[in-house]
Structures are given as structure tokens and as C-alpha cells.
Amino acid sequence: MMPSFSSSLLVLVLLAFVGCSSEPPAPPPPDPEPVSFTRLGQGQHADLADTTETIVRDAASWATLSASLRPMVPFDSVDFSTHVVLLAAVPVPSGGYNLGFEEVYRLGDEIVASYILMQPGEDCATAQALATPFQAIMLPTPNAPIRLERTTEAYSCERKKI
């Protein structure tokens, strides 16, 4: 059985369309390169009304900002001639939340600082008190823009049967 003229023409048109792309395929995204960082301190209470994601580049700004934070232990000192401070703080409606930076990495032309906000699941009993979990980290001053990226994840309080 011979293929019909219209089906042959359709195949040729499709092959011509697919083969005529004038743009080369996009290169794959670069692999993230880890950037070392040091945890400066964290806590559950801050005098900040809004979510704060900030990069602090000088001692005077850090002195003002850190005065509004109540860390569990005093912050380590920072040499701002070689380092920057990243702070993430999120006001929450109850107790049971925690916040922490997970990783910092270079991705192409930028630095990404990834932190997670852990929230109590529906099966958790929490204190009804306003809180602002926060964490501050320091890293060597980068030669690239920095982006803070938050993920929120719920945890379960269900007891496992043994």
C-alpha cells in the first residue's frame, strides 16, 4: 500500500518545521556552588512588625538592627570589612514556629541564601502568643547580588506508636 500524497506532504512539513529552529537550545542551568556561612544567632522574639529579609553591610546598621532582636545567646562579632550579615525574621501568630538558614550557594551571577520557616501542623497544640522567629548568619562579602529565598514547611506533632 502506497502512502497518500497528503500524508507524505504532512510529514515533510512537520520535518521542515522542526528542523528550522533558528535558535540554539538553551544551555543547562549552572550547578549551584556552596558558599560557606557562619550562624551568628537566632531567637523567637524581635521588635519587627513585618517580615524582614535583609543584608547588612556595616557595623552601624547591624548595631541598630541587632538591638531589635533578642537572640538566645549573644551574637558573635562581625568584621564588616570582610563579611556581610544576612537576617531573616518572620512574625507569626503563635508559638511552635522555627526559622533557620539551610544553605547558601552561588547560582550563576547571584548568591542565593535559602532559609526554611517550620510551622506547627494542624495536629499541634501551640501557645497563642505572637512571636518573630529569626536567624542571622554571616558570610564572606560576595562579589554578586544576594537573594534570600524562603520555604515554609509544616511539621507533625503526632506521636508515633511503638
C-alpha positions as CSV (number, residue, x, y, z in Angstrom):
1,M,0.0,0.0,0.0
2,M,1.4,3.4,-1.0
3,P,1.3,6.4,1.3
4,S,-1.0,9.1,0.1
5,F,0.3,12.4,-1.2
6,S,-1.3,14.3,1.7
7,S,0.3,12.2,4.4
8,S,3.7,12.5,2.8
9,L,3.3,16.2,2.5
10,L,2.3,16.4,6.2
11,V,5.4,14.5,7.2
12,L,7.6,16.8,5.1
13,V,6.0,20.0,6.5
14,L,6.5,18.7,10.1
15,L,10.1,17.8,9.5
16,A,10.8,21.2,7.9
17,F,9.1,23.0,10.8
18,V,11.0,21.0,13.5
19,G,14.4,21.3,11.7
20,C,14.1,25.1,11.0
21,S,14.7,26.4,14.5
22,S,17.0,29.4,14.2
23,E,17.8,29.5,18.0
24,P,20.3,27.0,19.5
25,P,19.0,25.1,22.5
26,A,19.4,26.9,25.8
27,P,22.4,25.8,27.9
28,P,21.6,23.9,31.0
29,P,21.5,25.9,34.2
30,P,24.7,26.1,36.1
31,D,25.3,23.8,39.1
32,P,25.0,25.6,42.5
33,E,28.3,26.2,44.2
34,P,28.1,26.1,48.0
35,V,29.1,29.3,49.9
36,S,30.3,28.9,53.4
37,F,28.5,30.8,56.2
38,T,28.5,31.0,59.9
39,R,25.4,31.2,62.1
40,L,25.5,34.3,64.3
41,G,22.5,33.7,66.4
42,Q,18.8,33.1,66.4
43,G,15.7,33.6,68.6
44,Q,12.0,33.8,68.8
45,H,11.4,37.4,69.7
46,A,12.2,40.6,67.7
47,D,10.8,44.1,67.7
48,L,10.0,43.9,64.0
49,A,6.4,44.4,62.7
50,D,7.0,42.9,59.2
51,T,8.8,40.1,57.6
52,T,12.4,41.1,57.3
53,E,14.9,39.7,54.8
54,T,18.0,42.0,54.8
55,I,21.6,42.2,54.1
56,V,23.7,44.2,56.5
57,R,27.0,45.6,55.2
58,D,28.2,47.9,58.0
59,A,28.6,47.9,61.8
60,A,26.3,50.9,62.5
61,S,23.4,49.3,60.6
62,W,24.0,46.0,62.4
63,A,24.1,47.7,65.8
64,T,20.7,49.3,65.2
65,L,19.1,46.2,63.8
66,S,20.5,43.8,66.3
67,A,19.2,46.0,69.1
68,S,15.7,45.0,68.0
69,L,16.5,41.3,68.2
70,R,16.5,39.0,71.3
71,P,18.8,36.1,70.5
72,M,19.0,33.0,72.7
73,V,22.8,33.8,73.2
74,P,24.6,37.0,72.3
75,F,25.6,37.4,68.7
76,D,29.2,36.7,67.7
77,S,31.1,39.8,66.5
78,V,31.4,40.5,62.7
79,D,34.2,42.1,60.8
80,F,32.3,44.1,58.2
81,S,35.5,44.7,56.2
82,T,35.4,41.1,55.0
83,H,31.8,39.9,55.8
84,V,28.1,40.7,55.5
85,V,25.2,39.7,57.7
86,L,22.0,38.2,56.4
87,L,18.9,38.3,58.6
88,A,15.6,36.6,58.1
89,A,12.7,37.3,60.6
90,V,9.1,36.4,60.2
91,P,6.3,37.4,62.6
92,V,4.0,34.5,63.3
93,P,0.6,34.2,65.1
94,S,1.6,31.6,67.7
95,G,4.4,29.6,69.3
96,G,5.8,26.5,67.7
97,Y,7.5,28.1,64.7
98,N,11.2,28.0,64.0
99,L,13.3,29.6,61.3
100,G,16.8,28.7,60.0
101,F,19.1,29.1,57.1
102,E,19.7,25.8,55.3
103,E,22.2,26.7,52.6
104,V,23.9,29.5,50.8
105,Y,25.1,28.9,47.2
106,R,26.3,30.7,44.1
107,L,23.9,30.1,41.2
108,G,25.2,31.8,38.0
109,D,25.7,35.5,38.7
110,E,24.0,35.6,42.1
111,I,24.2,34.3,45.6
112,V,21.1,32.5,47.0
113,A,20.6,32.2,50.7
114,S,17.9,29.6,51.4
115,Y,16.0,29.5,54.7
116,I,13.1,27.5,56.0
117,L,10.2,28.5,58.2
118,M,9.0,25.5,60.1
119,Q,5.4,25.8,61.2
120,P,3.3,23.6,63.5
121,G,1.0,21.2,61.7
122,E,-2.8,21.1,62.4
123,D,-2.3,18.3,64.9
124,C,0.0,20.5,67.1
125,A,-1.1,22.4,70.2
126,T,0.6,25.8,70.4
127,A,0.8,28.8,72.7
128,Q,-1.3,31.7,71.5
129,A,1.4,34.3,71.7
130,L,2.9,36.5,69.0
131,A,6.5,35.6,68.1
132,T,9.0,36.5,65.5
133,P,11.5,33.7,64.9
134,F,14.7,34.9,63.3
135,Q,18.2,33.9,62.4
136,A,21.3,35.9,61.4
137,I,24.2,34.4,59.5
138,M,27.4,35.9,58.2
139,L,29.3,35.1,55.0
140,P,32.3,36.5,53.2
141,T,31.4,39.6,51.3
142,P,30.4,38.3,47.9
143,N,31.0,40.0,44.5
144,A,27.5,39.2,43.4
145,P,24.0,40.2,44.3
146,I,22.3,38.2,47.2
147,R,18.8,36.9,47.1
148,L,17.1,35.4,50.2
149,E,14.7,32.6,49.4
150,R,12.1,31.2,51.9
151,T,10.4,27.9,52.1
152,T,7.6,27.1,54.6
153,E,7.1,23.6,55.8
154,A,4.7,22.2,58.4
155,Y,5.8,19.5,60.9
156,S,3.5,17.0,62.6
157,C,3.1,16.6,66.4
158,E,1.5,13.2,66.1
159,R,3.0,10.7,68.4
160,K,4.3,7.5,66.8
161,K,3.2,4.3,68.4
162,I,6.0,2.0,69.5
